[in-house]
Amino acid sequence: MFTTLIIAISSTAAIASICYYVISRPVQKPAHISRFMRIIDRLVGWIFGETLTILNVPIVYDNGVVNIGDHVLNHVRYWPESLTASPMPCILIRSPYGGGIAALTASRFSSRGYCVIVQDCRGRHHGRASDDEFIPVRSEREDGIGTIRWISEQPFCNGSIGMYGLSYLGICQWAVIDGAPSSLKAIVPVNASSDLYRVIFPTIGSVHIDLVVRWLYLVFFVGEHNSLLVSRLFRRLRLHTASTAISYHLPMNDIDKRILGRELSFFKGAVKHREDPSHEFWAKDMQLRLCEDFNQCPPALLIAGWFDIFLQSQLKDWAMLQATSPQHSLMIGPWHHWQVKKMAPIVESAALSWLDMHLKNDHSLAVPRVRLYISGIDQWRSFSEFPFSPIKSTALFLNTNRGLSYTKSTSSQAIKFTYDPIKDPTPFIGGASFDARNAGSKEQMDFESREDVIVFTSDLVEKAMTVIGPISANLYVGSSVRSSDWVCRLCDVDLRMQSMNLCDGIERITTTVSDDSIIHQVHVDMWAVGHVFLPGHRIRIQICSGAHPRFSRNSGTGECDNANATSYLPADNTIHISDSCPSHVVLPCLVEDVGLAS
């Protein structure tokens, strides 16, 4: 497994480096993409099973700049040579990771009649640091809107512009929605959302620590200015070991210094003001809520993954878009953030169909309004809305024999467990993690054997139960410390008694006193799922008080807003089950046969 991972990382780094060398080096006049690039494209397609490759037409590219105020942004422009003298629809891809990583995608899209502009974000140059300071998100609205206006004025543009990209490349799309020029006709943000605040801070006081540490490490340490390729590759290979160690570092306020040996002003501000989303820092210095007026959004195809870190926030974007116009579409696949092999055969083809519809008025391959991958039966299904009706909200109550039932427990029980944030913080196995080695659907049996993980399991499912939509839990709990976290996870237990995670969520309770006799009601948003529990399977719920290092550890002191805290307390936590404390989860079950036709 480890050897496979090393080979995969090395291959990806090598391909990106080759693309950077072949494409990103300065050219005095338009140059053809080489035959070698086409071989690389076929090789990547063979490895990842991609269906979209560069068509056998001459593609040319050149390097250029766009001036936004006093700032110079570099880009590489691709287009089919046969259309050199003709205005074309254009696709803008903005990235802090360098043009090489998007070179193959740009070549594939341009071979289908598009002019594709791949632009470096401010403060980045070919994926590395430039003279400008790179502050995440802060300049993306100004630079993105300015670049769209520049493109629309160029002779190679026919007035129709689209945007495409995954992760931060998708964030760059959301950044331009408020005030975007009318020439922006469509966007395709993949695994990205408009509200980054709740992605980084999933609940008050909690931090998505593995996302923060790994992203800072990859962008600012691996991508450090003037570092040699060998040094960058070595640093990338140490990502897992280094980030795991750093995630335990205290105080949290010094994580940037631990990674880089220097301070990052935006990181210090984000940690300082993380408890106050209304603070002017978030509007002035680091705007994490990117879109205020969803009515301005051009036709958007939102592509998400059931196990992606952005899913919860993306579904909120979808709810806003769905309320404004029927022109938008949603696709959710069975992948996590790093599963390129699962995404590749699907995402680029869907994106191209969407862009063809809105930039070329070509509806030959119409994109369904809602397209979901349903696990359990492993099939794609199309729907007219999401969430949808008719739907039956089904409550499963926790009972005193560690089971799940449709009725409240008639007896009472207080189930206790200890959470130790220092000696043995509760880990996590799979889910919506930024750790490629520990994300997605994973076998849970070893994890469920821990004493700090409480498990409730239903009887056998008698007939197929289709659950599609948001999942939630309502728990009655107590704690011996002032602040406690509550993680709730939905699993499917198959005929072999193998437990696999489907979705989960976290909520934090902070009080002024430490008294475990006080009962608190906590609502846990467990994100969403599209799954069929097959006959003979069982439904399982895990409850615990941590998921480290996916989420930061709870100190238990109640000083959640103190980033310099180094004192952590073990917690004796309690789950209450009774007629008056009906702890339960709510599953959105489809009415029989609704929505399951292809």
PyMOL commands that set and color helices and strands:
alter all, ss='L'
color gray80, all
select helices_A, chain A and resi 2-24+35-48+81-83+99-110+140-152+168-174+197-200+209-222+229-237+239-247+252-260+265-272+280-284+294-296+311-324+340-359+436-438+445-448
alter helices_A, ss='H'
color red, helices_A
select strands_A, chain A and resi 31-32+59-68+71-80+88-95+115-120+124-125+128-129+157-166+184-190+301-307+329-336+370-374+379-383+391-398+403-405+413-419+454-458+465-479+483-493+499-510+520-533+538-544+571-577+584-590
alter strands_A, ss='S'
color yellow, strands_A
deselect
rebuild
show_as cartoon
